[in-house]
């Protein structure tokens, strides 16, 4: 076993000792038990190879030991991986030494012997900072990855097989041959052959590449000094083609599987253009083999392609350096296409790439505005589905939160050419989603495919028609199948007091109970009296009277309104209820409540009901004051029998003016404000239904 550990450590190239690994292995409770499968051992070996100084040597040694069926090889690999990759265990494997004085201590003078220690500390600090940066970057990547990505075990082919790349190797290569003494005509033939290789990312013998520090840095080349100066000048003019090709190829190979559908579609479009590029190179190579290609002809044939490669490199550089994805990629492409108005060929290329990259995004948009569902596994679309639980599991007053928060627009994912339609797109899908949540199928058949165009009206009209259809369908569903108007009439009858006999009976029945302090009121008694009044009055014909309930607020109407007005002001946090106020009575805290079911609860939600409750509390208190004044009038009738009644004439007049004022106030609120607004609402619903029908047709 000692020899096996030594062979593994030697192939790793790490500074671990054999005894350290052996001690950990013997102390391992799983030692000697085959709890690790061969597949898991291979995964640990692959991870450990990334830490090795030479991964190929280590993997070769591992394969050799595995073929020899070495005992406990899997456990040894796991222990080595933990010791090399786990910082805590790696620290414990080092021998303990007495700590030296701190370098900055006044009692300790820095000498030459301390320089290695300082160097080690600096390198260690740099390594730790790199680890923190990489950890945060990896966490960010994990958030962007879809859920199913973690279940895939994909090889890092760029590190394991660097020569599979269609770009130049990362390591620079020297010029291995000389052109000294070769005639100019022969040099021209040789250099043409070299250029055809360099154009496809393959280094030559006389033209070699320099390494790049950044993914999107233009690549530089070294040309043999023995090449004729005239030929070298022409070659230097053509090398930007290879440099731009290298940038495009690096962009393609850096787009991994979780970069998103938009970038995948863009890469596929670029590959279509590169296919024509490779075809041109093959044709030039055929021409060169027949002896009919000169360097001047090559320059003539390459010149149009140079412009194409320059446009492609500019586009991918803008996207790559911006580190955007999804809808933001389409914004970059759209702006690039718009800026190339003066160059017909360049704009044609940019338009082609933008149209192809838009296809998956517009497919998601088409499904959203025509079906009301989002299929966005890479989180690229402008609409974010927050994935709430099923509506059946939510409380009764969930509708406002569901409507506002279930689907929301993400501004950073909205392409610039769809920015003005964001709100319409959001509402269109929401409307259709409500219809599907109600169990209704969406039967729209004349759906139009959305295609990218520089003219907004080409897809703006389609979005507007989809919005009209969704609005019309939802409005018809609410009005016809869920009786929205009946619900609104019920709200008007109870909260806006349009059903007079019910209000009078209810106030007569609950007057004694509501005159008590709020702590002495029995809510169940009020509920019983409410049910009794609903059955005995004309409200018994209301199909929704069973949804009415009683609510007692912990504050009066004045406090509630002042609290609302202080929101987002300086007094918001300082506004508190005065504890020294006398206890509230039932009249001051009473209001009706209503339980509204889906999907009408989207319209008559708890926010709307809260507004109706405030109006009701004001009207209810005015009605209570009117009843008190009427009671005073009854008491005053007794006083009129006495001879001294004339002495109370002023009081009688004041009482009458007060009663008249309250009655006129109620008349103004109910007849001149509420009733015209109600008629305007009914008329608006009819007009909207007609307008939406005409727009859709």
Secondary structure as UniProt FT lines:
FT   HELIX           2..12
FT   HELIX           18..27
FT   TURN            29..32
FT   HELIX           38..51
FT   HELIX           55..67
FT   TURN            68..69
FT   TURN            71..72
FT   HELIX           73..85
FT   HELIX           87..93
FT   TURN            103..104
FT   TURN            106..107
FT   HELIX           112..114
FT   HELIX           115..144
FT   HELIX           147..151
FT   HELIX           157..160
FT   HELIX           162..164
FT   TURN            180..181
FT   HELIX           184..198
FT   TURN            199..201
FT   STRAND          207..209
FT   TURN            215..216
FT   STRAND          221..223
FT   TURN            225..226
FT   HELIX           229..254
FT   TURN            257..258
FT   HELIX           261..289
FT   TURN            290..291
FT   HELIX           295..322
FT   HELIX           327..339
FT   TURN            340..342
FT   HELIX           344..371
FT   TURN            377..378
FT   STRAND          383..385
FT   HELIX           391..393
FT   TURN            396..397
FT   HELIX           399..405
FT   STRAND          407..409
FT   HELIX           411..413
FT   HELIX           416..421
FT   HELIX           422..437
FT   TURN            438..439
FT   HELIX           457..476
FT   HELIX           477..481
FT   HELIX           484..495
FT   HELIX           500..514
FT   HELIX           518..520
FT   HELIX           523..536
FT   HELIX           538..541
FT   TURN            543..544
FT   HELIX           545..547
FT   STRAND          548..552
FT   HELIX           557..565
FT   TURN            566..568
FT   TURN            570..574
FT   TURN            579..580
FT   HELIX           586..589
FT   STRAND          590..594
FT   TURN            598..599
FT   HELIX           600..602
FT   HELIX           606..639
FT   TURN            640..641
FT   HELIX           643..648
FT   HELIX           649..667
FT   HELIX           668..674
FT   HELIX           675..696
//
